[in-house]
Amino acid sequence: MKTVNVSGLKNNPSEALRQAREDLVLVMNRNQPDALMVNLERTGVMDMAGVRTALATALFRDGELSLNRAAAVADIALPDFITHLSRLGIPVIRQTETEVEKDMDTLDQWLAS
């Protein structure tokens, strides 16, 4: 197991990620264990059936990934990922009523021209 301090993680995150490809990396914060970095490919978790899709779905649903990035994480074509989200009842487009009305006004203006 390797260790890295929070300050080292801030200054050179790529080094910690490189180390995580070889072994677990314990992140220390003020001399106390704070987090554990695990390389997902090394564990084989990402190759398990449904894991990529479930992870991408949760990250998109929670607003952590864009639609395009989530589809890439899931390793699914964008139209298929949109269908997947729709089946789960997860909205693909998130707009307020005001934003929708503004878009509709813009569409009406464009169609009128």
OpenMM code with the backbone's topology and positions (N, CA, C; nanometers):
from openmm import Vec3, app, unit

residues = "MET LYS THR VAL ASN VAL SER GLY LEU LYS ASN ASN PRO SER GLU ALA LEU ARG GLN ALA ARG GLU ASP LEU VAL LEU VAL MET ASN ARG ASN GLN PRO ASP ALA LEU MET VAL ASN LEU GLU ARG THR GLY VAL MET ASP MET ALA GLY VAL ARG THR ALA LEU ALA THR ALA LEU PHE ARG ASP GLY GLU LEU SER LEU ASN ARG ALA ALA ALA VAL ALA ASP ILE ALA LEU PRO ASP PHE ILE THR HIS LEU SER ARG LEU GLY ILE PRO VAL ILE ARG GLN THR GLU THR GLU VAL GLU LYS ASP MET ASP THR LEU ASP GLN TRP LEU ALA SER".split()
positions = [
    Vec3(0.0849, -0.1173, 0.0000),
    Vec3(0.0000, 0.0000, 0.0000),
    Vec3(0.0894, 0.1236, 0.0000),
    Vec3(0.0469, 0.2244, -0.0749),
    Vec3(0.1194, 0.3505, -0.0812),
    Vec3(0.0399, 0.4558, -0.0056),
    Vec3(0.1071, 0.5653, 0.0301),
    Vec3(0.0382, 0.6756, 0.0975),
    Vec3(0.0709, 0.8062, 0.0273),
    Vec3(-0.0209, 0.9000, 0.0395),
    Vec3(-0.0015, 1.0345, -0.0124),
    Vec3(-0.0735, 1.1298, 0.0828),
    Vec3(-0.0122, 1.2448, 0.1061),
    Vec3(-0.0770, 1.3477, 0.1871),
    Vec3(-0.1737, 1.4268, 0.0998),
    Vec3(-0.2713, 1.4902, 0.1622),
    Vec3(-0.3675, 1.5715, 0.0880),
    Vec3(-0.2942, 1.6786, 0.0072),
    Vec3(-0.1933, 1.7400, 0.0660),
    Vec3(-0.1188, 1.8439, -0.0064),
    Vec3(-0.0487, 1.7852, -0.1288),
    Vec3(0.0055, 1.6642, -0.1158),
    Vec3(0.0677, 1.5979, -0.2291),
    Vec3(-0.0333, 1.5630, -0.3364),
    Vec3(-0.1534, 1.5291, -0.2927),
    Vec3(-0.2605, 1.4981, -0.3864),
    Vec3(-0.3024, 1.6229, -0.4638),
    Vec3(-0.3064, 1.7368, -0.3944),
    Vec3(-0.3411, 1.8629, -0.4604),
    Vec3(-0.2338, 1.9036, -0.5601),
    Vec3(-0.1079, 1.8886, -0.5202),
    Vec3(0.0030, 1.9337, -0.6041),
    Vec3(0.0278, 1.8431, -0.7244),
    Vec3(0.0062, 1.7131, -0.7090),
    Vec3(0.0376, 1.6208, -0.8172),
    Vec3(-0.0600, 1.5024, -0.8166),
    Vec3(-0.1860, 1.5274, -0.8545),
    Vec3(-0.2841, 1.4184, -0.8516),
    Vec3(-0.2508, 1.3053, -0.9476),
    Vec3(-0.1830, 1.3370, -1.0580),
    Vec3(-0.1523, 1.2314, -1.1547),
    Vec3(-0.0555, 1.1279, -1.0961),
    Vec3(0.0321, 1.1697, -1.0072),
    Vec3(0.1242, 1.0757, -0.9428),
    Vec3(0.0472, 0.9782, -0.8538),
    Vec3(-0.0506, 1.0291, -0.7798),
    Vec3(-0.1319, 0.9418, -0.6944),
    Vec3(-0.2115, 0.8432, -0.7803),
    Vec3(-0.2634, 0.8899, -0.8936),
    Vec3(-0.3367, 0.7999, -0.9829),
    Vec3(-0.2441, 0.6937, -1.0414),
    Vec3(-0.1221, 0.7334, -1.0757),
    Vec3(-0.0230, 0.6381, -1.1259),
    Vec3(0.0069, 0.5317, -1.0204),
    Vec3(0.0240, 0.5762, -0.8961),
    Vec3(0.0509, 0.4826, -0.7870),
    Vec3(-0.0677, 0.3881, -0.7659),
    Vec3(-0.1888, 0.4409, -0.7825),
    Vec3(-0.3090, 0.3589, -0.7619),
    Vec3(-0.3209, 0.2491, -0.8676),
    Vec3(-0.2575, 0.2674, -0.9828),
    Vec3(-0.2595, 0.1612, -1.0840),
    Vec3(-0.1797, 0.0399, -1.0374),
    Vec3(-0.0856, 0.0629, -0.9463),
    Vec3(0.0005, -0.0445, -0.8973),
    Vec3(-0.0479, -0.1045, -0.7661),
    Vec3(-0.1076, -0.0208, -0.6802),
    Vec3(-0.1446, -0.0656, -0.5460),
    Vec3(-0.2494, 0.0286, -0.4893),
    Vec3(-0.3038, -0.0044, -0.3742),
    Vec3(-0.3941, 0.0858, -0.3044),
    Vec3(-0.3160, 0.2088, -0.2594),
    Vec3(-0.3813, 0.3244, -0.2575),
    Vec3(-0.3173, 0.4477, -0.2115),
    Vec3(-0.4028, 0.5050, -0.0989),
    Vec3(-0.3429, 0.5168, 0.0178),
    Vec3(-0.4097, 0.5740, 0.1336),
    Vec3(-0.3831, 0.7236, 0.1354),
    Vec3(-0.4883, 0.8039, 0.1394),
    Vec3(-0.4745, 0.9490, 0.1446),
    Vec3(-0.4783, 0.9906, 0.2914),
    Vec3(-0.3727, 1.0584, 0.3319),
    Vec3(-0.3600, 1.1037, 0.4710),
    Vec3(-0.3956, 1.2517, 0.4797),
    Vec3(-0.4683, 1.2871, 0.5844),
    Vec3(-0.5051, 1.4264, 0.6095),
    Vec3(-0.4699, 1.4570, 0.7543),
    Vec3(-0.3706, 1.5423, 0.7731),
    Vec3(-0.3211, 1.5773, 0.9077),
    Vec3(-0.2831, 1.4527, 0.9871),
    Vec3(-0.2068, 1.3669, 0.9217),
    Vec3(-0.1553, 1.2433, 0.9810),
    Vec3(-0.2636, 1.1420, 1.0192),
    Vec3(-0.3813, 1.1569, 0.9602),
    Vec3(-0.4898, 1.0618, 0.9840),
    Vec3(-0.5364, 1.0045, 0.8501),
    Vec3(-0.5618, 0.8767, 0.8424),
    Vec3(-0.6167, 0.8191, 0.7189),
    Vec3(-0.7502, 0.8839, 0.6858),
    Vec3(-0.7662, 0.9272, 0.5611),
    Vec3(-0.8870, 1.0005, 0.5239),
    Vec3(-0.9624, 0.9349, 0.4079),
    Vec3(-0.8896, 0.8777, 0.3129),
    Vec3(-0.9550, 0.8182, 0.1961),
    Vec3(-0.8655, 0.7080, 0.1399),
    Vec3(-0.9250, 0.6265, 0.0583),
    Vec3(-0.8518, 0.5180, -0.0047),
    Vec3(-0.8763, 0.5252, -0.1547),
    Vec3(-0.7681, 0.5299, -0.2320),
    Vec3(-0.7790, 0.5315, -0.3777),
    Vec3(-0.7575, 0.3901, -0.4298),
    Vec3(-0.8503, 0.3466, -0.5145),
    Vec3(-0.8445, 0.2125, -0.5715),
    Vec3(-0.8594, 0.2268, -0.7222),
    Vec3(-0.7710, 0.1661, -0.7970),
    Vec3(-0.7814, 0.1687, -0.9424),
    Vec3(-0.8893, 0.0697, -0.9848),
    Vec3(-0.9941, 0.1204, -1.0480),
    Vec3(-1.1085, 0.0361, -1.0827),
    Vec3(-1.0752, -0.0688, -1.1868),
    Vec3(-0.9903, -0.0357, -1.2825),
    Vec3(-0.9561, -0.1345, -1.3851),
    Vec3(-0.8759, -0.2493, -1.3249),
    Vec3(-0.7901, -0.2180, -1.2300),
    Vec3(-0.7073, -0.3205, -1.1657),
    Vec3(-0.7930, -0.4200, -1.0878),
    Vec3(-0.9018, -0.3714, -1.0301),
    Vec3(-0.9888, -0.4591, -0.9521),
    Vec3(-1.0807, -0.5427, -1.0405),
    Vec3(-1.0989, -0.4994, -1.1644),
    Vec3(-1.1880, -0.5705, -1.2546),
    Vec3(-1.3342, -0.5362, -1.2342),
    Vec3(-1.3630, -0.4447, -1.1436),
    Vec3(-1.5021, -0.4079, -1.1140),
    Vec3(-1.5723, -0.3539, -1.2381),
    Vec3(-1.5020, -0.2732, -1.3169),
    Vec3(-1.5647, -0.2105, -1.4328),
    Vec3(-1.6003, -0.3111, -1.5423),
    Vec3(-1.5415, -0.4303, -1.5365),
    Vec3(-1.5712, -0.5330, -1.6365),
    Vec3(-1.6909, -0.6203, -1.5978),
    Vec3(-1.7379, -0.6044, -1.4756),
    Vec3(-1.8524, -0.6834, -1.4319),
    Vec3(-1.9787, -0.6338, -1.5014),
    Vec3(-2.0673, -0.7239, -1.5335),
    Vec3(-2.1891, -0.6911, -1.6074),
    Vec3(-2.2699, -0.5824, -1.5370),
    Vec3(-2.3024, -0.4777, -1.6111),
    Vec3(-2.3904, -0.3725, -1.5619),
    Vec3(-2.3249, -0.2654, -1.4773),
    Vec3(-2.2013, -0.2833, -1.4355),
    Vec3(-2.1380, -0.1871, -1.3453),
    Vec3(-2.1175, -0.0523, -1.4139),
    Vec3(-2.0628, -0.0539, -1.5350),
    Vec3(-2.0391, 0.0719, -1.6075),
    Vec3(-2.1698, 0.1497, -1.6269),
    Vec3(-2.2723, 0.0789, -1.6682),
    Vec3(-2.4008, 0.1442, -1.6933),
    Vec3(-2.4610, 0.1978, -1.5644),
    Vec3(-2.4551, 0.1203, -1.4583),
    Vec3(-2.5104, 0.1647, -1.3303),
    Vec3(-2.4349, 0.2857, -1.2765),
    Vec3(-2.3028, 0.2821, -1.2860),
    Vec3(-2.2214, 0.3941, -1.2388),
    Vec3(-2.2522, 0.5198, -1.3195),
    Vec3(-2.2544, 0.5071, -1.4514),
    Vec3(-2.2811, 0.6219, -1.5381),
    Vec3(-2.4213, 0.6773, -1.5136),
    Vec3(-2.5176, 0.5891, -1.4947),
    Vec3(-2.6554, 0.6315, -1.4697),
    Vec3(-2.6648, 0.7116, -1.3408),
    Vec3(-2.6043, 0.6607, -1.2345),
    Vec3(-2.6087, 0.7299, -1.1055),
    Vec3(-2.5373, 0.8649, -1.1124),
    Vec3(-2.4228, 0.8693, -1.1786),
    Vec3(-2.3482, 0.9946, -1.1891),
    Vec3(-2.4234, 1.0978, -1.2729),
    Vec3(-2.4905, 1.0538, -1.3784),
    Vec3(-2.5709, 1.1474, -1.4581),
    Vec3(-2.6913, 1.1948, -1.3773),
    Vec3(-2.7612, 1.1020, -1.3154),
    Vec3(-2.8806, 1.1357, -1.2362),
    Vec3(-2.8492, 1.2379, -1.1279),
    Vec3(-2.7320, 1.2240, -1.0666),
    Vec3(-2.6934, 1.3141, -0.9580),
    Vec3(-2.6283, 1.4434, -1.0066),
    Vec3(-2.6179, 1.4589, -1.1395),
    Vec3(-2.5629, 1.5818, -1.1953),
    Vec3(-2.4117, 1.5889, -1.1937),
    Vec3(-2.3456, 1.4763, -1.1740),
    Vec3(-2.1994, 1.4740, -1.1681),
    Vec3(-2.1345, 1.4601, -1.3053),
    Vec3(-2.2081, 1.4046, -1.4021),
    Vec3(-2.1570, 1.3882, -1.5384),
    Vec3(-2.2588, 1.4420, -1.6374),
    Vec3(-2.2086, 1.4962, -1.7472),
    Vec3(-2.2962, 1.5367, -1.8563),
    Vec3(-2.3523, 1.4117, -1.9231),
    Vec3(-2.4525, 1.4310, -2.0040),
    Vec3(-2.5140, 1.3196, -2.0749),
    Vec3(-2.4122, 1.2481, -2.1634),
    Vec3(-2.3345, 1.3240, -2.2372),
    Vec3(-2.2361, 1.2666, -2.3282),
    Vec3(-2.1278, 1.1888, -2.2531),
    Vec3(-2.0777, 1.2471, -2.1445),
    Vec3(-1.9741, 1.1784, -2.0659),
    Vec3(-2.0285, 1.0532, -1.9993),
    Vec3(-2.1509, 1.0600, -1.9512),
    Vec3(-2.2112, 0.9424, -1.8878),
    Vec3(-2.2259, 0.8291, -1.9883),
    Vec3(-2.2668, 0.8619, -2.1105),
    Vec3(-2.2783, 0.7590, -2.2144),
    Vec3(-2.1416, 0.6980, -2.2429),
    Vec3(-2.0371, 0.7812, -2.2421),
    Vec3(-1.9011, 0.7307, -2.2659),
    Vec3(-1.8565, 0.6398, -2.1525),
    Vec3(-1.8858, 0.6769, -2.0279),
    Vec3(-1.8505, 0.5920, -1.9139),
    Vec3(-1.9241, 0.4586, -1.9241),
    Vec3(-2.0503, 0.4641, -1.9631),
    Vec3(-2.1300, 0.3417, -1.9770),
    Vec3(-2.0857, 0.2595, -2.0971),
    Vec3(-2.0100, 0.3228, -2.1859),
    Vec3(-1.9657, 0.2578, -2.3102),
    Vec3(-2.0858, 0.2173, -2.3949),
    Vec3(-2.1813, 0.3114, -2.4012),
    Vec3(-2.3051, 0.2924, -2.4765),
    Vec3(-2.3193, 0.4114, -2.5716),
    Vec3(-2.3705, 0.3873, -2.6902),
    Vec3(-2.3977, 0.4962, -2.7838),
    Vec3(-2.4970, 0.5930, -2.7199),
    Vec3(-2.4796, 0.7212, -2.7464),
    Vec3(-2.5626, 0.8243, -2.6837),
    Vec3(-2.7129, 0.7984, -2.7001),
    Vec3(-2.7627, 0.7686, -2.8203),
    Vec3(-2.9081, 0.7429, -2.8317),
    Vec3(-2.9549, 0.6244, -2.7455),
    Vec3(-2.8721, 0.5221, -2.7352),
    Vec3(-2.9084, 0.4063, -2.6525),
    Vec3(-2.9070, 0.4422, -2.5038),
    Vec3(-2.8133, 0.5291, -2.4639),
    Vec3(-2.8075, 0.5714, -2.3238),
    Vec3(-2.9294, 0.6574, -2.2899),
    Vec3(-2.9702, 0.7426, -2.3834),
    Vec3(-3.0903, 0.8244, -2.3624),
    Vec3(-3.2116, 0.7342, -2.3441),
    Vec3(-3.2230, 0.6305, -2.4259),
    Vec3(-3.3332, 0.5344, -2.4134),
    Vec3(-3.3283, 0.4651, -2.2777),
    Vec3(-3.2082, 0.4267, -2.2365),
    Vec3(-3.1896, 0.3624, -2.1055),
    Vec3(-3.2396, 0.4531, -1.9928),
    Vec3(-3.1989, 0.5799, -1.9966),
    Vec3(-3.2419, 0.6750, -1.8930),
    Vec3(-3.3930, 0.6938, -1.8944),
    Vec3(-3.4494, 0.7023, -2.0135),
    Vec3(-3.5943, 0.7213, -2.0262),
    Vec3(-3.6701, 0.6043, -1.9651),
    Vec3(-3.6204, 0.4832, -1.9885),
    Vec3(-3.6856, 0.3647, -1.9307),
    Vec3(-3.6843, 0.3686, -1.7784),
    Vec3(-3.5812, 0.4316, -1.7224),
    Vec3(-3.5706, 0.4424, -1.5764),
    Vec3(-3.6445, 0.5635, -1.5211),
    Vec3(-3.7003, 0.6448, -1.6098),
    Vec3(-3.7718, 0.7646, -1.5653),
    Vec3(-3.6796, 0.8788, -1.5249),
    Vec3(-3.5571, 0.8754, -1.5737),
    Vec3(-3.4604, 0.9819, -1.5426),
    Vec3(-3.4653, 1.0835, -1.6556),
    Vec3(-3.4999, 1.2086, -1.6240),
    Vec3(-3.5082, 1.3097, -1.7299),
    Vec3(-3.3719, 1.3374, -1.7920),
    Vec3(-3.3717, 1.3454, -1.9245),
    Vec3(-3.2484, 1.3714, -1.9979),
    Vec3(-3.2228, 1.5217, -2.0052),
    Vec3(-3.3304, 1.5978, -2.0151),
    Vec3(-3.3195, 1.7444, -2.0223),
    Vec3(-3.3743, 1.8006, -1.8925),
    Vec3(-3.2940, 1.8852, -1.8320),
    Vec3(-3.3340, 1.9463, -1.7051),
    Vec3(-3.3435, 2.0971, -1.7256),
    Vec3(-3.4653, 2.1457, -1.7365),
    Vec3(-3.4863, 2.2884, -1.7549),
    Vec3(-3.5974, 2.3352, -1.6631),
    Vec3(-3.5872, 2.4606, -1.6255),
    Vec3(-3.6942, 2.5210, -1.5482),
    Vec3(-3.8059, 2.5604, -1.6445),
    Vec3(-3.9213, 2.5916, -1.5900),
    Vec3(-4.0336, 2.6346, -1.6733),
    Vec3(-3.9980, 2.7607, -1.7519),
    Vec3(-3.9255, 2.8521, -1.6884),
    Vec3(-3.8834, 2.9765, -1.7543),
    Vec3(-3.7913, 2.9475, -1.8722),
    Vec3(-3.6973, 2.8543, -1.8541),
    Vec3(-3.6056, 2.8187, -1.9622),
    Vec3(-3.6799, 2.7544, -2.0791),
    Vec3(-3.7783, 2.6711, -2.0491),
    Vec3(-3.8575, 2.6071, -2.1544),
    Vec3(-3.9362, 2.7130, -2.2311),
    Vec3(-3.9977, 2.8069, -2.1588),
    Vec3(-4.0747, 2.9126, -2.2245),
    Vec3(-3.9844, 2.9977, -2.3138),
    Vec3(-3.8659, 3.0289, -2.2674),
    Vec3(-3.7713, 3.1073, -2.3470),
    Vec3(-3.7318, 3.0303, -2.4734),
    Vec3(-3.7063, 2.9021, -2.4593),
    Vec3(-3.6726, 2.8191, -2.5752),
    Vec3(-3.7887, 2.8133, -2.6744),
    Vec3(-3.9093, 2.8018, -2.6226),
    Vec3(-4.0273, 2.7982, -2.7106),
    Vec3(-4.0445, 2.9307, -2.7837),
    Vec3(-4.0211, 3.0420, -2.7151),
    Vec3(-4.0276, 3.1737, -2.7796),
    Vec3(-3.9240, 3.1838, -2.8902),
    Vec3(-3.8028, 3.1360, -2.8639),
    Vec3(-3.6965, 3.1380, -2.9642),
    Vec3(-3.7346, 3.0524, -3.0841),
    Vec3(-3.7933, 2.9362, -3.0580),
    Vec3(-3.8373, 2.8481, -3.1655),
    Vec3(-3.9469, 2.9152, -3.2481),
    Vec3(-4.0428, 2.9771, -3.1813),
    Vec3(-4.1506, 3.0478, -3.2524),
    Vec3(-4.0953, 3.1576, -3.3414),
    Vec3(-3.9975, 3.2343, -3.2897),
    Vec3(-3.9340, 3.3407, -3.3694),
    Vec3(-3.8611, 3.2817, -3.4893),
    Vec3(-3.7932, 3.1731, -3.4691),
    Vec3(-3.7179, 3.1109, -3.5778),
    Vec3(-3.8125, 3.0564, -3.6849),
    Vec3(-3.9206, 2.9938, -3.6415),
    Vec3(-4.0174, 2.9400, -3.7365),
    Vec3(-4.0895, 3.0505, -3.8140),
    Vec3(-4.1097, 3.1650, -3.7505),
    Vec3(-4.1773, 3.2776, -3.8156),
    Vec3(-4.0883, 3.3461, -3.9194),
    Vec3(-3.9574, 3.3308, -3.9069),
    Vec3(-3.8675, 3.4015, -4.0013),
    Vec3(-3.8472, 3.3286, -4.1312),
] * unit.nanometer
topology = app.Topology()
chain = topology.addChain("A")
for resn in residues:
    res = topology.addResidue(resn, chain)
    for name in ("N", "CA", "C"):
        topology.addAtom(name, app.Element.getBySymbol(name[0]), res)
